[in-house]
Amino acid sequence: MNFLAHFVLSCNQPLLLVGNFLGDFVKGKQYQNYPSEIAKGILLHRAIDNFTDKHPVWLQSASRLRPFFGRYSPILMDILGDYLLASLWENVMSAIPYSDFVASVYAILREWLVFFPPKAKFTADYMISEDWLMRYRSIEGTQRSLRGMAERLRVSLPFESATDILISYQVEYEQEFLMFWKEIQKFVVHFLKDY
C-alpha cells in the first residue's frame, strides 16, 4: 500500500498516522526511539505492508502488471491502489470529504515535520508542496506519480502506462480493491486491538 492508504488506515489517530508515514523511513528497531503511539504506527505500517504483499486479491491485481513491469509490479500496484482508494472515496470513506481528509493529513505532517528524519522530512515537504494526495484522484495525476517513481528508481520502463492496464480492467480492479479494502480494514482493527 502507498501513502494514502496508510494514512486512511491510521484510524483518525494523528500519532498513529505519523508513525504510519514514518514506516518507510525508520528501519529495524529504530521505532523504539519514538513515543509509543508513533512506534505503534511504524509497526502498523510494517504489518499493513506484510498483509498486502501476501494477500491473494492484491496479488491478482498486481499480476496483470507483471508481464510488462516484472519485479516492479508490486510498487506500481501500490500507487494504483492509492488511485483506486481516492477515486472510490465516496464508496469507502463517505463520512469525510476527500479534500478535508487531505487537508487534515497535511496539517498533521506539518506539525510533526521537525521530528522527522531528513529523508522523511524531504518526502513530506515534497508531498505537501506537490499535493500528491489530491493528484491520486485522477489518471493524469497518477501517471505523474508513476513517472516520478521511475525517475527515483532510475528505471527506463514507462511506469505511467500502468494506468492503461488499469483502465482496460477498470471493473475488475475496482471490484478487487473493494474486496481487499474490507479485509485490510478488519486486519487493522485486529492489529490495534491486539497490540
BALUMKOL-274696 format. One record per atom (N, C-alpha, C, CB): residue in one letter; x, y, z. Coordinates in pm, whole numbers, padded with zeros to 5 digits, always signed. Atoms other than C-alpha are relative to their C-alpha. Last residue first. Glycine has a CB too. Example, Ala and Ser with C-alpha at 12.3 -4.5 7.8 and 13.67 -1.06 7.14 Angstrom:
BEGIN
S-00082-00119-00006
S+01367-00106+00714
S-00077+00109+00073
S+00041+00046-00142
A+00089-00119+00000
A+01230-00450+00780
A+00090+00120+00000
A-00099+00003+00125
END
This chain:
BEGIN
Y-00135-00060-00015
Y-00115-00457+02007
Y+00037+00012+00148
Y+00006+00140-00068
D-00092+00098-00058
D-00411-00698+01997
D+00137+00057+00034
D+00017-00115-00094
K+00060+00058-00118
K-00681-00436+01942
K+00098-00091+00073
K-00125-00078-00039
L+00001-00103-00104
L-00464-00238+01703
L-00059-00054+00132
L-00079+00123-00047
F-00138-00032-00036
F-00386-00545+01493
F+00003+00099+00117
F+00075+00059-00122
H-00054+00109-00084
H-00747-00664+01500
H+00141+00029+00045
H-00003-00133-00077
V+00075-00001-00126
V-00878-00328+01373
V+00055-00107+00095
V-00152-00024-00025
V-00051-00112-00080
V-00601-00318+01111
V-00071+00007+00135
V-00018+00134-00076
F-00133+00034-00048
F-00691-00664+00979
F+00055+00109+00092
F+00095-00023-00118
K+00018+00096-00111
K-01058-00573+00957
K+00135-00037+00061
K-00073-00128-00049
Q+00056-00076-00111
Q-00968-00268+00747
Q-00020-00089+00122
Q-00133+00066-00041
I-00112-00067-00066
I-00743-00487+00534
I-00050+00088+00115
I+00080+00084-00101
E-00083+00094-00075
E-01030-00722+00461
E+00115+00069+00070
E+00053-00107-00091
K+00076+00049-00115
K-01281-00457+00361
K+00088-00089+00088
K-00125-00077-00045
W+00009-00109-00097
W-01021-00290+00139
W-00077-00044+00125
W-00067+00122-00063
F-00122-00008-00079
F-00939-00616-00041
F-00013+00102+00113
F+00119+00036-00090
M-00008+00125-00076
M-01296-00666-00160
M+00121+00003+00094
M+00009-00122-00097
L+00104-00009-00103
L-01325-00301-00263
L-00001-00125+00087
L-00138+00020-00064
F-00041-00096-00103
F-00992-00323-00445
F-00102+00006+00113
F+00019+00139-00061
E-00105+00060-00082
E-01086-00642-00627
E+00042+00095+00112
E+00122-00036-00086
Q+00060+00108-00080
Q-01412-00495-00751
Q+00103-00061+00094
Q-00058-00108-00091
E+00086-00060-00102
E-01240-00173-00861
E-00063-00106+00089
E-00110+00085-00066
Y-00083-00066-00102
Y-00960-00356-01038
Y-00086+00060+00111
Y+00086+00110-00065
E-00066+00102-00081
E-01201-00589-01216
E+00083+00063+00111
E+00088-00089-00088
V+00102+00067-00081
V-01420-00303-01335
V+00063-00102+00093
V-00105-00067-00089
Q+00053-00089-00104
Q-01123-00095-01452
Q-00099-00070+00093
Q-00067+00121-00064
Y+00062+00093-00095
Y-00951-00377-01642
Y-00063+00076+00117
Y+00104-00101+00053
S+00050+00117+00074
S-00854-00182-01955
S-00074-00098+00089
S+00115-00072-00067
I+00120-00040+00073
I-00830+00138-01748
I-00060-00119-00076
I+00032+00115-00099
L+00107-00030-00096
L-00587-00020-01502
L-00130+00033-00072
L+00042+00118+00092
I+00047+00131-00046
I-00382-00164-01787
I-00114+00018+00099
I+00117-00081+00065
D+00070+00059+00115
D-00356+00180-01944
D-00057-00136+00037
D+00095-00013-00123
T+00139-00048-00004
T-00273+00321-01599
T-00080-00052-00119
T-00003+00153+00003
A+00076+00091-00087
A+00037+00101-01592
A-00146+00044+00009
A+00063-00005+00142
S+00092+00081+00082
S+00148+00314-01889
S-00071-00108+00082
S+00077-00064-00114
E+00130-00067+00010
E+00288+00565-01637
E-00100-00080-00084
E+00017+00139-00061
F+00089+00031-00112
F+00565+00320-01548
F-00139+00059-00018
F+00060+00049+00129
P+00104-00104-00001
P+00724+00355-01894
P-00106-00029+00108
P-00068+00009-00140
L+00132+00052+00036
L+01032+00141-01814
L-00104+00111+00008
L-00040-00117+00093
S+00043-00054+00130
S+01362+00334-01811
S-00136-00053-00044
S+00103-00033-00106
V+00047+00109+00085
V+01424+00282-01439
V-00052+00060-00131
V-00110-00085+00071
R-00088+00000+00118
R+01628+00526-01235
R-00028-00119-00091
R+00147+00000+00043
L-00062+00133+00006
L+01434+00433-00917
L+00100-00013-00115
L-00108-00107-00014
R-00068+00025-00127
R+01360+00800-00845
R+00072-00134-00001
R-00101+00003+00116
E-00118-00087-00010
E+01285+00867-01213
E+00078-00028+00128
E-00041+00147-00005
A-00100+00052+00095
A+01052+00566-01242
A+00129+00082+00007
A-00057+00002-00143
M-00055+00123-00057
M+00870+00678-00925
M+00108-00058-00092
M-00112-00104+00024
G-00092-00039-00106
G+00827+01028-01065
G+00066-00120+00065
G-00072+00082+00105
R-00122-00050+00066
R+00677+00883-01381
R+00104+00040+00103
R-00034+00121-00091
L-00070+00117+00053
L+00433+00682-01168
L+00128+00041-00073
L-00092-00078-00096
S-00062+00070-00114
S+00334+00990-00970
S+00081-00120-00048
S-00107-00045+00101
R-00110-00086-00044
R+00272+01182-01294
R+00075-00064+00116
R-00052+00140+00041
Q-00108+00018+00097
Q+00064+00893-01424
Q+00123+00083+00039
Q-00048+00039-00143
T-00060+00130-00032
T-00140+00908-01104
T+00114-00029-00096
T-00105-00112-00004
G-00081-00019-00121
G-00204+01277-01160
G+00072-00128+00040
G-00086+00048+00114
E-00115-00082+00037
E-00319+01210-01516
E+00092+00022+00119
E-00048+00137-00056
I-00093+00083+00076
I-00541+00922-01405
I+00125+00080-00033
I-00067-00053-00130
S+00016+00002+00146
S-00704+01147-01146
S+00102-00093-00064
S+00015+00141-00059
R+00141+00007+00039
R-00773+01131-00773
R-00020-00008-00150
R-00074+00120+00053
Y+00046+00139+00016
Y-00413+01043-00687
Y-00144-00012-00047
Y+00016-00073+00130
R-00042+00050+00132
R-00303+01402-00753
R-00055-00141-00024
R+00154+00000-00011
M+00105-00042+00093
M-00501+01519-00449
M+00029-00052-00141
M-00012+00155-00002
L+00123+00072-00034
L-00272+01308-00230
L-00117+00042-00089
L-00036+00024+00146
W+00008+00138+00049
W+00044+01419-00405
W-00136-00064+00024
W+00107-00084+00065
D+00138+00047-00023
D-00013+01790-00343
D-00023-00141-00054
D-00100+00096-00064
E+00046+00050+00130
E+00323+01897-00493
E-00142-00058+00007
E+00096-00106-00052
S-00016-00108+00099
S+00407+02118-00192
S-00052-00042-00138
S+00147+00042-00010
I+00093-00110-00027
I+00259+01864+00053
I+00010+00106-00110
I+00030+00063+00138
M+00138+00049+00013
M+00430+01555-00089
M-00100+00114+00015
M-00029-00108+00104
Y+00025+00011+00144
Y+00756+01748-00130
Y-00143-00048-00026
Y+00101-00096-00065
D+00002-00136+00057
D+00759+01855+00234
D-00039-00004-00147
D+00138+00068+00017
A+00124-00063-00047
A+00665+01502+00346
A-00013+00141-00057
A-00003+00005+00154
T+00114+00062+00069
T+00938+01347+00129
T-00131+00066+00040
T-00006-00151+00031
F-00003-00039+00141
F+01206+01590+00249
F-00122-00053-00073
F+00129-00051-00067
K+00036-00143+00005
K+01105+01539+00613
K-00003+00048-00145
K+00100+00085+00084
A+00145-00007-00023
A+01111+01160+00570
A-00048+00144-00007
A-00036-00062+00137
K+00066+00050+00122
K+01459+01177+00414
K-00151+00006+00013
K+00045-00144-00029
P-00012-00087+00118
P+01588+01405+00693
P-00075-00049-00124
P+00145+00015-00035
P-00134+00014+00057
P+01447+01201+00987
P+00007+00077-00132
P+00037-00150-00021
F-00022+00102+00102
F+01120+01350+01110
F+00149-00013-00034
F-00080+00034-00126
F-00045+00125-00062
F+01081+01531+01443
F+00037-00108-00102
F-00108-00053+00093
V-00126-00025-00071
V+01063+01881+01295
V+00058-00127+00062
V-00021+00105+00108
L-00116+00001+00090
L+00800+01765+01049
L+00133+00011+00073
L-00012+00114-00098
W-00102+00093-00050
W+00548+01682+01325
W+00128-00001-00083
W-00057-00138+00004
E-00017-00015-00144
E+00301+01972+01287
E+00119-00083+00052
E-00128-00041+00073
R-00069-00127-00026
R+00345+01980+00910
R+00033+00016+00148
R-00086+00119-00048
L-00140+00014+00043
L+00255+01610+00887
L+00079+00127+00027
L+00006-00035-00149
I-00068+00088-00096
I-00060+01662+01094
I+00148-00015-00037
I-00068-00140+00006
A-00015-00076-00125
A-00170+01960+00883
A+00075-00083+00105
A-00138+00043+00054
Y-00109-00096+00019
Y-00105+01768+00559
Y+00025+00080+00128
Y-00031+00095-00117
V-00126+00075+00007
V-00320+01480+00681
V+00117+00097-00012
V+00000-00099-00120
S-00033+00041-00137
S-00602+01716+00784
S+00131-00079+00004
S-00115-00086+00059
A-00044-00117-00077
A-00600+01888+00444
A+00039-00040+00142
A-00112+00106+00005
V-00134-00037+00046
V-00615+01552+00266
V+00054+00118+00080
V-00002+00034-00150
F-00093+00101-00051
F-00913+01442+00474
F+00143+00037-00037
F-00036-00140-00054
D-00015-00024-00144
D-01096+01767+00405
D+00099-00099+00061
D-00136-00010+00071
S-00085-00119-00016
S-01031+01733+00030
S+00021+00033+00148
S-00063+00121-00072
Y-00139+00030+00028
Y-01168+01378+00036
Y+00091+00120+00025
Y+00015-00047-00143
P-00039-00032+00139
P-01493+01470+00204
P+00149-00019-00020
P-00041+00145-00035
I-00080-00123+00011
I-01544+01288+00536
I+00033+00027-00146
I+00130-00011+00085
A+00021-00088-00115
A-01803+01027+00637
A+00074+00132-00011
A+00043-00071+00126
S+00102-00102+00025
S-01824+00865+00292
S-00014+00102+00113
S-00132-00066-00024
M-00025-00097-00107
M-01497+00679+00327
M-00100+00115-00006
M+00144+00054-00009
V-00069+00060-00115
V-01534+00358+00123
V+00017+00093+00118
V+00133-00050-00043
N+00047+00136-00030
N-01783+00429-00155
N+00059-00055+00130
N+00035-00092-00114
E+00138-00011-00048
E-01729+00809-00159
E-00058-00137+00035
E-00087+00069-00104
W+00008-00056-00135
W-01354+00752-00183
W-00142+00000+00055
W+00054+00141+00000
L+00117+00068-00058
L-01368+00526-00490
L-00032+00054+00139
L+00024-00152+00008
S+00110-00011+00095
S-01138+00756-00690
S-00128-00067+00051
S+00041-00062-00134
A+00043-00140+00019
A-00906+00814-00396
A-00121+00009-00091
A+00116+00083-00057
L+00056-00049-00125
L-00889+00446-00298
L-00052+00142-00016
L+00106-00005+00112
L+00130+00067-00020
L-00842+00336-00658
L-00067+00048+00127
L+00017-00152+00003
Y+00095-00056+00097
Y-00567+00594-00715
Y-00139-00060+00022
Y+00048-00026-00145
D+00037-00132-00050
D-00399+00485-00391
D-00095+00071-00096
D+00125+00085+00022
G+00090+00018-00115
G-00413+00125-00510
G-00043+00133+00060
G+00067-00085+00107
L+00133+00017+00058
L-00261+00228-00844
L-00104-00020+00111
L-00003-00119-00098
I+00043-00133+00047
I+00035+00357-00645
I-00138-00008-00063
I+00102+00058-00102
D+00021-00084-00118
D+00068+00029-00452
D-00050+00139-00042
D+00130+00013+00082
M+00132+00033-00054
M+00020-00167-00774
M-00031+00083+00123
M-00009-00150+00034
L+00099-00070+00082
L+00317+00015-00924
L-00141-00027+00051
L+00012-00043-00146
I-00015-00144-00027
I+00539-00099-00639
I-00105+00079-00077
I+00143+00048-00037
P+00058-00032-00132
P+00407-00456-00662
P+00008+00149+00035
P+00070-00081+00107
S+00147+00006-00004
S+00469-00463-01041
S-00059+00031+00138
S-00046-00136-00044
Y+00050-00130-00045
Y+00834-00351-01021
Y-00153+00000+00017
Y+00041+00108-00099
R-00014-00013-00145
R+00956-00711-01033
R-00048+00134+00055
R+00144-00021+00038
G-00079+00095-00076
G+00821-00757-01384
G+00001+00027+00150
G+00139-00001-00050
F-00087-00070-00095
F+00682-00441-01540
F+00078-00091+00094
F-00083+00094+00081
F-00056-00124+00054
F+00504-00552-01857
F+00105+00063+00091
F-00111+00100-00024
P-00060+00022+00133
P+00417-00917-01791
P+00070+00122-00057
P-00107-00045-00097
R-00127+00073+00001
R+00380-00834-01417
R+00058-00025-00140
R-00018-00132+00069
L-00111-00090+00031
L+00113-00566-01444
L+00129-00076-00027
L+00020+00098+00114
R+00025-00056+00134
R-00187-00800-01465
R+00115+00091-00044
R-00133+00078-00001
S-00044+00095+00103
S-00040-00997-01172
S-00024+00052-00142
S-00073-00132+00019
A-00137-00030+00044
A-00068-00693-00944
A+00043-00090-00115
A+00096-00016+00117
S-00001-00132+00065
S-00447-00726-00922
S+00138+00031-00057
S-00041+00109+00100
Q+00074+00014+00127
Q-00424-01100-00851
Q+00001+00132-00077
Q-00146-00045+00026
L-00092+00067+00092
L-00156-01036-00587
L-00065-00021-00137
L+00045-00135+00057
W-00099-00102+00040
W-00387-00787-00417
W+00098-00060-00101
W+00077+00055+00124
V+00071-00096+00086
V-00668-01044-00416
V+00097+00106-00051
V-00117+00066+00076
P+00026+00054+00135
P-00436-01318-00289
P-00072+00096-00093
P-00080-00126+00011
H+00144+00019+00017
H-00300-01110+00004
H-00033-00045-00142
H-00075+00131+00033
K+00035+00142+00004
K+00069-01173+00067
K-00147-00025-00034
K+00033-00065+00132
D-00091+00071+00090
D+00214-00828-00009
D-00035-00147-00015
D+00141+00012+00049
T+00028-00032+00140
T-00088-00659+00148
T+00082-00086-00095
T+00027+00147-00027
F+00133+00053+00032
F-00059-00829+00488
F-00029+00018-00149
F-00109+00071+00085
N-00013+00145-00001
N+00316-00759+00504
N-00132-00067-00040
N+00044-00048+00138
D-00077+00039+00119
D+00268-00396+00401
D+00011-00152-00010
D+00141+00063+00005
I+00084-00024+00118
I-00009-00348+00658
I+00073-00046-00126
I-00037+00151-00010
A+00102+00107+00003
A+00204-00510+00931
A-00090+00014-00121
A-00084+00003+00129
R-00066+00125+00040
R+00501-00285+00851
R-00101-00114-00011
R+00109-00036+00101
H-00042-00013+00140
H+00284+00026+00863
H+00061-00130-00050
H+00101+00116-00016
L+00122+00019+00079
L+00127-00092+01189
L+00032+00008-00148
L-00107+00106+00037
L+00024+00145+00005
L+00476-00127+01336
L-00127-00033-00078
L-00010-00056+00142
I-00108+00057+00083
I+00552+00235+01244
I-00020-00151-00014
I+00139+00030+00062
G+00029-00031+00140
G+00212+00344+01379
G+00105-00057-00094
G-00009+00149-00019
K+00109+00089+00040
K+00277+00165+01710
K-00036+00022-00147
K-00124+00022+00089
A-00060+00133+00020
A+00610+00345+01735
A-00106-00101-00044
A+00068-00049+00131
I-00069-00008+00129
I+00423+00673+01685
I+00065-00133-00031
I+00105+00115+00001
E+00104-00002+00105
E+00184+00579+01965
E+00060+00012-00139
E-00097+00117+00024
S+00067+00129+00020
S+00470+00470+02194
S-00103+00001-00111
S-00065-00043+00128
P+00109+00018-00097
P+00686+00781+02154
P-00085-00121-00038
P-00088+00128+00007
Y+00113-00092+00016
Y+00981+00718+01921
Y-00102-00020+00111
Y-00066-00018-00138
N-00045-00134-00038
N+01327+00566+01981
N-00112+00103-00005
N+00113+00044-00091
Q-00001-00008-00146
Q+01180+00214+01981
Q+00045+00137+00051
Q+00091-00107+00057
Y+00134-00044-00045
Y+01097+00260+01612
Y-00005+00016+00150
Y-00106-00100-00046
Q-00002-00145-00021
Q+01474+00237+01549
Q-00136+00053+00046
Q+00042+00071-00128
K+00054-00031-00133
K+01442-00139+01597
K+00002+00149+00031
K+00079-00074+00105
G-00035+00086-00112
G+01483-00218+01228
G-00067+00040+00130
G+00148+00001+00020
K-00035+00140+00024
K+01431+00073+00992
K+00029-00073+00131
K+00121-00009-00093
V-00057+00046-00128
V+01250+00405+01018
V+00022-00151-00011
V-00094+00035+00122
F-00127-00069-00025
F+01193+00562+00676
F+00072-00045+00127
F-00025+00148+00009
D-00091+00018+00114
D+00909+00368+00515
D+00140+00052+00028
D-00057+00069-00122
G-00030+00141+00020
G+00723+00331+00846
G+00094-00029-00116
G-00124-00074-00021
L-00142+00024-00026
L+00749+00705+00907
L+00041-00145-00025
L+00034+00038+00141
F-00080-00067+00103
F+00410+00763+00743
F+00148-00035+00016
F-00020+00154+00007
N+00031+00073+00123
N+00241+00503+00963
N+00074+00061-00119
N-00153+00000-00027
G-00077+00123+00002
G+00415+00655+01262
G-00021-00078-00128
G-00036-00085+00117
V-00141-00039+00011
V+00275+01000+01184
V+00088-00124-00008
V+00042+00088+00121
L-00023-00044+00138
L-00068+00849+01121
L+00146+00039-00022
L-00093+00118-00035
L-00003+00125+00077
L-00060+00665+01455
L+00030+00032-00146
L-00135-00077+00014
L-00132+00057-00025
L+00028+00997+01616
L+00017-00134-00071
L+00022-00018+00150
P-00114-00074+00055
P-00270+01166+01447
P+00137-00065+00023
P+00002+00137+00059
Q-00085-00021-00117
Q-00534+00898+01517
Q+00130+00066-00046
Q+00029-00136+00075
N+00020-00135-00053
N-00808+00918+01252
N+00076+00026+00130
N-00147+00023+00024
C+00122-00008-00083
C-00800+00539+01201
C-00019+00135+00069
C+00003-00108+00104
S-00045-00047-00131
S-00440+00519+01074
S-00117+00036+00091
S+00091+00122-00017
L+00001+00113-00094
L-00572+00307+00787
L+00058+00036+00136
L+00079-00116-00059
V+00139+00036-00030
V-00656+00625+00597
V-00005-00110+00106
V-00074-00046-00127
F+00061-00109-00076
F-00297+00749+00618
F-00143-00036+00042
F+00000+00130-00082
H-00056+00002-00136
H-00154+00412+00514
H-00061+00111+00086
H+00153+00015-00005
A+00060+00112-00072
A-00392+00401+00217
A+00052-00007+00143
A+00028-00132-00073
L+00139-00029-00031
L-00287+00747+00106
L-00063-00111+00082
L-00079+00022-00128
F+00022-00099-00105
F+00086+00678+00135
F-00146+00018+00038
F+00056+00130-00043
N-00076-00123+00010
N+00110+00354-00066
N-00049+00101+00105
N-00012+00059-00142
M+00084-00118+00000
M+00000+00000+00000
M+00089+00125+00000
M-00096+00000+00122
END
